[in-house]
Amino acid sequence: MIRKNALEIVGSAPLGKFHYGLLFWCSLIMLFDGYDLVIYGSVVPRLMEQWSIPPVQAGWMGSAALFGMMFGAVVIGPLADRVGRRKIILGAIVFASTSALVNAFAWDVPSFTVLRFLTGVGLGGAIPNIVALMSDLSPTTRRSTLTTIMLSFYSIGAMISALVAMLIIPKFGWEATFLIGGLPLLCLPWMYRYLPESMPYLLAKDKAAASVLLKRIVPSVDSAAVSFETPVTTSSSPPLSRLFTEGRAVGTVFLWLGFGMCLLMVYGLNTWLPKIMVAGGYPLGSSLMFLVTLNIGATAGALGGGWLADRWGCKPTLILFFALAVVSLCTLGIKPGPVLLNVMLLIAGATTIGTLAVIHAFAAQQYPSEIRSTAVSWCSAIGRFGGVAGPALGGLMLSMNLPLQLNFICCAIPGLIAIIAIAMVRSRARRLNQTATQPAHS
């Protein structure tokens, strides 16, 4: 009797209760990632006033969490390929949520900056691993859709942060917004119980646990007819070096550049859009609502991007989205009327912040499972250089008192660079995607 490999069964499994549960917990983590990172853009006007902070210093404060994410992605994220994704995710969430909670008690610029950095460290370890976990356990034909649905919750968290700031800061001060960042700690008992481990990891480390997990994914499966053999890897090289071997070097470098430009736009806009609009003559209340509109568009873009990516492919979808981002941002600079303004904000959110979901899915599909956490972690970490530059360059840009149109043109330039970078990930990407799913057919 020919026995089907467990990974093949996972890849061809119909969507079920297991997948929706996995999507729920990973999406919840992503929601608080969006909240914790974007809340700074909502509180920074109050902090600048209360602590007399100049724009450039405020920009570097905003970059502290992104430096932390870069550190966490490089140091913590890749450990999951050795100790398991589940342990790293749970530990990182405890660290990030505790740091966010304590941030409410920061008393000056240095204490605030350190706590933002520590929050970023935890998030940097968690996010690449929930992306890798979702890619490991999703049905092959729904992988992009499920991954981008999960990542779209970044934008929902960002939107919630702006609404919370509008409601809470006038009554309770900016400190209260960070108390909400500690709420994931209350969910830990349920996360510990229901969050699964990666199937490829269990096949290598614990075949009995792999059998139990397979039953959760496909309750009707006959374990006696399943092969739980560990997929044979073609290389004994360390995971990091494999990002540059087997024909991956060019794609890896340009993926890093694409990530960097995407994150530069994401964090630049989420940190400074309210202040840019205030500088352009809009009142602060309206400017915070613009941030909400931007992230409504981002949510729609992430969901629509996943749907398109599963039909057209991630690469054409990314190029289309970055092109629309350039057009919409340049249009915002001409200070259009209310209807066109909000339409352009929706499109800008969909094709900058929303694109972040698609590019994560694209990266996860370029590499085989045994190096996927390392690959996505390094894409995320190197991309954080762009993320760090977003708030910092935004602060510098505002300090120069540029015209509104020139501010938005500067915001659009990274989109042009990203188009070139993604276009340079050539047809090799299709072969790498087949490599990433090959264990399911072995």
PyMOL commands that set and color helices and strands:
alter all, ss='L'
color gray80, all
select helices_A, chain A and resi 6-12+17-50+55-75+77-83+85-105+109-137+140-172+175-182+184-194+199-205+207-217+223-225+239-242+249-279+284-312+314-332+338-351+353-364+369-399+404-423+428-441
alter helices_A, ss='H'
color red, helices_A
select strands_A, chain A and resi 4-5+226-227
alter strands_A, ss='S'
color yellow, strands_A
deselect
rebuild
show_as cartoon
